[in-house]
Amino acid sequence: MTTKEQINQELEKLPEPLLQEILDFVQSLQAKHEKNSISSDSQPAQTLTTEHTLTGSTAEDLLEFVGSWEGSDIRECLQLVHDSRIPLEF
């Protein structure tokens, strides 16, 4: 079974809200890929692999991302983070 067939099979099982999240993710991947392809003719386009993993990161680790936000949907993204975060218990 091809990767595309496996993805389609898994998509059939998901409820509509999760499908919307997946659509958003796919569109962001496409935009990133297009931007990287257009950004520099002398540099090869970056692959769509994950460059960073933030699990277990410290605040200092995250400083490299300061000022790197690109886009006009920051408020929506922050709301999504707020809505989907897990409450901490101390």
C-alpha positions in Angstrom: 0.0 0.0 0.0 1.4 3.4 -0.9 1.8 6.2 1.6 -1.0 8.2 -0.1 -3.3 5.2 0.2 -2.4 4.8 3.9 -3.1 8.5 4.5 -6.4 8.3 2.7 -7.4 5.2 4.8 -6.6 7.0 8.0 -8.4 10.2 6.9 -11.6 8.2 6.4 -11.6 7.5 10.2 -11.3 11.1 11.4 -14.1 13.5 12.5 -14.5 16.8 10.7 -12.7 19.0 13.3 -9.5 16.9 13.0 -9.8 16.9 9.2 -9.7 20.8 9.4 -6.5 20.6 11.5 -5.0 18.3 9.0 -6.0 20.6 6.1 -4.4 23.5 7.9 -1.2 21.5 8.4 -1.0 20.4 4.8 -1.5 23.9 3.6 1.2 25.2 5.9 3.6 22.6 4.6 2.8 23.6 1.0 3.3 27.3 1.8 6.6 26.6 3.5 7.8 24.4 0.6 6.7 27.0 -2.0 8.4 29.8 0.0 11.6 27.9 0.3 11.6 27.0 -3.4 11.1 30.7 -4.4 13.3 32.3 -1.7 16.6 31.5 -3.3 17.6 30.3 -6.7 21.1 29.6 -5.6 20.1 27.5 -2.6 18.2 24.2 -2.9 14.8 24.1 -1.4 14.6 22.8 2.1 13.1 19.4 2.6 9.8 19.0 4.5 11.5 17.2 7.3 11.2 18.4 10.9 14.3 20.3 11.8 13.6 20.9 15.4 11.8 19.0 18.1 10.6 21.1 21.0 9.7 18.3 23.4 11.8 18.8 26.5 13.1 22.2 25.3 14.1 24.8 27.8 13.2 28.5 27.4 16.8 29.1 26.4 16.4 26.5 23.6 13.4 28.4 22.3 15.2 31.7 22.1 16.5 30.8 18.6 12.9 31.2 17.4 12.4 34.7 18.7 11.4 37.0 15.8 10.9 34.2 13.4 7.1 34.4 13.1 6.0 34.9 9.5 2.4 35.3 8.7 -0.7 37.2 9.6 -2.5 34.6 11.6 -0.6 34.9 14.9 -3.8 35.6 16.9 -5.5 32.5 15.6 -2.5 30.4 16.3 -2.1 31.7 19.8 -5.8 31.0 20.4 -5.3 27.4 19.1 -2.4 26.9 21.5 -4.4 28.3 24.4 -7.4 26.1 23.5 -5.4 22.9 23.1 -2.9 23.2 25.9 -3.0 20.7 28.8 -3.6 22.3 32.3 -0.7 21.8 34.6 -1.1 20.6 38.2 1.3 21.6 40.9 
